[in-house]
Amino acid sequence: MTRANARELALHLIYSRGFTGEAPQEAVDTRLGEEYYSTLAQEYRLYAEDAASQRTYIRRVVAGVAENQEALDARIAALSIGWDVKRISRVTRACLQLAMYEVLCEDTVPTNVAISEAVRLAKLYDGEDAAAFVNGILGSFARSLTIQGAE
């Protein structure tokens, strides 16, 4: 499984946790469990791939987003001038949370990759307008980190 596909699976888990309230570990174990995973493989090509090679990454980012959700949402709110975070669709918010977490905590993911992947996923799951919104928010986020690093 590629990292891009693992990221998409992680997005599914982050998004679904918003509805289920499951603990991150439970969500990963359930959704990546053989029985559940193989059932989804019949409906969705992503689940036809073996996720074993990316399981550690998926666990880490799903747990990381869950543990840092308040801080990530606060960053999203600060950058979403004129938007209440609760008005942002859940899937778009999950894309933003995942990308921000990757930029802040995943040393192996370059900022531009995290942003372009979030834009791709937002476009795939929420449309062109959501992708443009995600691109704008994450561009501002990346610039704010550059400014903070220069101080």
C-alpha positions in Angstrom: 0.0 0.0 0.0 1.3 3.4 -0.9 1.6 6.2 1.7 -1.1 8.2 -0.3 -3.5 5.3 0.1 -2.6 4.9 3.8 -3.3 8.6 4.2 -6.7 8.1 2.6 -7.5 5.2 5.0 -6.4 7.3 7.9 -8.7 10.1 6.7 -11.6 7.6 6.7 -10.8 6.6 10.3 -10.4 10.2 11.5 -13.7 11.1 9.8 -15.6 8.1 11.2 -14.3 8.8 14.7 -16.2 12.1 14.5 -19.4 10.0 14.5 -18.6 7.0 16.6 -16.5 8.6 19.3 -14.3 5.4 19.3 -10.9 5.5 20.8 -8.3 5.8 18.0 -6.8 2.3 18.7 -10.3 0.7 18.7 -11.2 2.5 15.4 -8.0 1.2 13.7 -8.3 -2.3 15.1 -11.9 -2.6 14.0 -11.6 -1.0 10.6 -8.4 -2.7 9.7 -9.4 -6.0 11.1 -9.5 -8.8 8.5 -13.3 -9.3 8.6 -14.3 -5.7 8.4 -11.6 -4.7 6.0 -12.4 -7.6 3.6 -16.1 -6.6 3.6 -15.2 -3.1 2.5 -12.8 -4.4 -0.2 -15.9 -5.7 -2.1 -17.2 -2.1 -2.3 -14.2 0.1 -2.4 -10.9 -0.4 -4.2 -8.8 1.2 -1.5 -9.7 -1.7 0.9 -8.6 -4.3 -1.7 -5.0 -3.3 -0.9 -3.1 -4.9 2.0 -2.6 -2.1 4.7 -0.1 -4.1 6.8 2.9 -2.2 5.5 1.4 1.1 6.5 -0.4 0.1 9.7 2.1 1.8 12.0 1.7 5.1 10.1 -2.1 4.8 10.1 -2.2 4.1 13.9 0.2 7.0 14.6 -1.7 9.7 12.7 -5.2 8.6 13.7 -4.1 8.6 17.4 -2.1 11.8 16.9 -5.0 13.7 15.4 -7.3 12.4 18.2 -4.8 13.4 20.9 -4.3 16.9 19.4 -7.8 17.5 18.1 -8.5 20.6 20.2 -5.2 22.2 19.3 -5.6 21.4 15.6 -9.2 22.8 15.6 -7.9 25.9 17.4 -5.4 26.4 14.6 -8.1 25.8 12.0 -10.4 28.3 13.7 -7.6 30.9 13.9 -6.9 30.6 10.1 -10.6 30.3 9.1 -11.4 34.0 9.4 -15.1 34.5 9.2 -15.9 30.7 9.5 -17.0 28.8 12.6 -15.1 25.5 12.7 -18.4 23.8 13.3 -19.6 25.0 9.9 -16.7 23.4 8.1 -17.8 19.9 6.8 -16.5 17.0 8.8 -14.5 15.6 5.9 -12.9 18.9 5.1 -12.0 19.4 8.8 -10.6 15.8 8.9 -8.4 16.7 5.8 -7.1 19.8 7.6 -6.5 18.0 10.9 -4.6 15.2 9.2 -2.4 17.6 7.1 -1.6 19.8 10.0 -0.7 16.9 12.2 1.6 15.5 9.5 3.3 18.9 9.1 3.8 19.3 12.8 4.6 15.8 13.9 5.5 13.6 11.0 9.2 14.3 10.1 9.0 12.1 7.0 6.2 14.0 5.4 7.3 17.3 3.6 4.9 20.2 4.1 4.1 20.5 0.4 3.2 16.8 0.3 0.9 17.1 3.3 -0.8 20.1 1.7 -1.2 18.6 -1.8 -2.5 15.3 -0.4 -5.1 17.2 1.8 -6.2 19.2 -1.3 -6.5 16.0 -3.3 -8.5 14.2 -0.6 -10.8 17.3 -0.1 -11.5 17.4 -3.8 -12.2 13.7 -3.9 -14.6 13.7 -0.9 -15.9 17.2 -0.7 -15.5 18.9 -4.1 -13.6 21.7 -5.7 -14.7 24.4 -3.3 -13.6 22.4 -0.3 -10.2 21.7 -2.0 -9.7 25.5 -2.6 -10.6 26.2 1.1 -8.2 23.5 2.3 -5.4 24.8 0.1 -6.0 28.4 1.4 -6.0 27.3 5.1 -3.0 25.1 4.8 -1.1 27.7 2.8 -1.7 30.2 5.6 -0.8 27.5 8.1 2.5 26.8 6.4 3.4 30.5 6.1 2.7 31.0 9.8 5.1 28.2 10.6 7.8 29.8 8.4 7.3 33.1 10.1 7.4 31.5 13.6 10.6 29.7 12.6 12.2 32.9 11.5 11.5 34.7 14.8 
